[in-house]
Every structure is written in C-alpha cells, then in structure tokens.
Amino acid sequence: MLLRLLEYDVTVRYKPGRMMLASDALSRLPADRGVPVPMNMEVRVDLLHFSPERLEELRRATASDAVLSLVRRIIVDGWPDRRCQLNPQIRDYWSVRDSLVIDDGVILKGNAAVIPKLLRAWYIDKLHDGHQGRVKMELRAKDAVYWPGMRNDIESKVNACQPCQFTRPANDCMELTPDHQHPVPQGPWQDVSTDLFYYNSHNYILVVDHYSSYVFVYKLTGTTSRGVIEILMQLFAEHGSPTTLYSDNGPQFDSREFANFAARFEFRHTTSSPLHPQSNGIAERQVVKDLLKRSNGNDAFYKGLRSLRSTPLDAHLPSPAEMLLGRKVDTLPRRACGGQPNHREQLERRREQRLNFNAHFQRHTPVRAFDVGDPVLVRNARANEWQPATVVDKHHTPASYIVQPKPAREVNPPETSDGETATEDRMHTPPAWRREAMPLRRTAQMIRPDPVRTRSGRISRPPERLQY
C-alpha cells in the first residue's frame, strides 16, 4: 500500500480511535473479484394436523366469527399501547397478544389453534373423550386449542357430565401409595408392571410401563397362567421383552409355567404382595376401572383409552405415547412438531415427580417395618377376614415378610406395644389408613344411659339432630 501511495502527496495526521467511526475501513487490500458470500436460509413450515374437512370448517368459522375477525385485523395492523384502547369485544386477547399469529387463515396462539365460538362445544366434547377430569383436559388442550374462558368451560363440562358425577370417588381423591420399591428406569419399556382385575363379569389384565405410564388393557378369557402368558407373548412380540416384570404373587404368576415363560423370553420376574396392587406401582388400575364404568360401550372405552395415552402426564412431561412410542397420538388438531423426545430430560423430570410424590405421601402415611417375632394380622382371601400371625422371616422382595398363622383356637388377635396391628399378607405392610380399617374381633359394647323421665312420667327424648 505504501508503494501505491508514492504518487500522492499525503499528509498523515493522528486521529484517536474513539473518534474514528470506521477505523479499519482503509487498512485492508480489497480483493480483485468479488467472492460469493453463502447465505443461510431458514425455512419454517407450520402444519396443522387437521383433516381437510375440519381445517376448511375452522377457516370458515374463523372468517365468519365477528370477534376473531377483529382479532385478525388487529394482528395485521398492530396492537395499541394500552388495553383500554382496544375494542371491548377483543380485550380478552390482550394478555396473549404477543403469541397470536395468523397461519393459513387460522389464528394460532403458539402451537394452539384459536377456536371460534361456533366450534367450541365440539372441541370441549373432544377434550372430554374418556371422561377425563379437569386437569387432564387442560393438559390435552394446552398445545392444541385455545379460547378465552376455556378453563371455565372445561370445569362446567366436567360438572355437568352425569357418568363422571355418578362414578366420582367419595373423598374426590385417589388412594396414594409410594412407589419407593421401584426406581425410575433409564428409558421406556425396561420395567413394567402387570395386574389382573375383574369388572362387569369380565377379567382384564393391565400392563403399565414404569417410564412412560403407558397403559395396555386386554380382556382375558380365563385367569390361568396360560391365558396370561398368551397375552404377554403377544405384547412382547410387538414391543420386545422388558428387563423386569413386576406382578403380585397370584397363582397365575407363581406357577412353574410362568417361570419357564420368563426364562424363555429373558426377563426378570419380581413378585410383591398378593391382593395388594399398590405394591406393583400400578396407580392406573383404578383409572382404567373408572374408565370402564363411565363407558357405555367398547367404542367409548377405547376412545377413552386413546385419550388417556395421549394426555400429557403433567405440565412438564409429554404424553405416555410420546415417551414410549416417540410420536404424538393425535386426538385433537395440533401443529406438527418434529424431533425425538429428550429421554434424559424426561428421566430427570420423572425422578423429580417421584420424589415429590413420595415425600407428600410419607408426610401423611409413614411406612412401617417389622421384625422377626412381631405379631401381625394377615388377610385370608378365601375367608374374607383378618387372622392373627407372627413374622418369622423377611422376604427378599421389598417390604415383604414371611408369616406363620396362629392356631384357629386363639380368638383375639395380638396387638403390638403401641396398640397397632400389622400387615396384610405374608408380603406387604399395609398403610396406616388400611390399618385403621382392620376389623378386630374384640369389640366394645356401647353403654347407653337410662332414659330420663319427666315428673308426669313421660320419657324425655333429645331431638333427632342430637342423636347418634
């Protein structure tokens, strides 16, 4: 550059860098020819999982809806600085204004389609497939549909549903038991639990994946080991053999035939307490039974089962179908979202969920351990009563014990030093809420006071509201 400047009379002056806007503009030798600069182009494709008929119906309803027409216009023209400057009809959309866009004639809030008033009743019915509760309906709607006041509409739908009200639990909550004996597996289809239950003259087998909580339900023709094995062989042929299969100690799973089946299909079989499905970690048992009660036919039950599998587990975890199958099971119109599930993130979230669940349970229901020689009560399933026994040894399975029944001539069951009676069978420690409900043979007679007579000889009785 100095050689090229020799033909010029140049006066060099120093200028501080802070005063130079482009201090390096003349210090580089330009190239003889231009070099093409590669440009990165980012293409964003948004798709809605609608059938063509449903998408066209949503477009027409959006275009004909007076409120959404105003929303479309304000999205294009720009939102005002203050909420009070908006038309009163669309002020409900002020809080979500930053996430509203227009895509192919449909208004979107993030990934959810904004539903016009004409179609909201249909989508509420769709969200309530399987008679799911308010929380699950909100989780299903979170990434699919949106409109102002949707939560109130969901709550009104649940409260007005007669099958939901008729089968609602008395205390409006599920019986909780901690799954402390089952650690969260590293991935899907490693640890599974199975259980048999009876409903409406039919026997069913329930299989649940511990990682994803994905539910499989099959109707059994018989409760023998052969009938259970045939169902499990079909399931394992589709998804592969799990690492561990948990079940109770029922006769179907305690047979030599089932042990040979476990050896052939190369999975570890772990048993827990008989007649105590909570120890299998299957909280979905009651959910499926409630679904059967609320379904009038097979079509309604399987639609509800599909909804159960496609509903997110909570606000941070995806649906069981996404965690097990790696894809969404579409029951509602939604935007396409590619990519594979992040198993590491889901695993950490599942562990956090399990810790919070166990901590909440153990605050209210401490789990008790027993020593050899402790007097206990065990459940006799055939006689349908509790019988006294003594702990003789601990079993290798979690929270399980081997007990020796007392002779039948002993009438009164023994009590421990603190007045509590113990476990349910040879295996499992019943929670405190079940211990309190154990029927003891020794009952106290209620002593009633002598009736009070007035001076005239009439018997004085208290009002009915004060009697017990």
Order of alpha helices (4+ residues) and beta strands (2+ residues): alpha-alpha-beta-beta-beta-alpha-alpha-beta-alpha-alpha-beta-beta-beta-alpha-beta-alpha-beta-alpha-alpha-alpha-alpha-beta-beta-beta-alpha-beta-beta
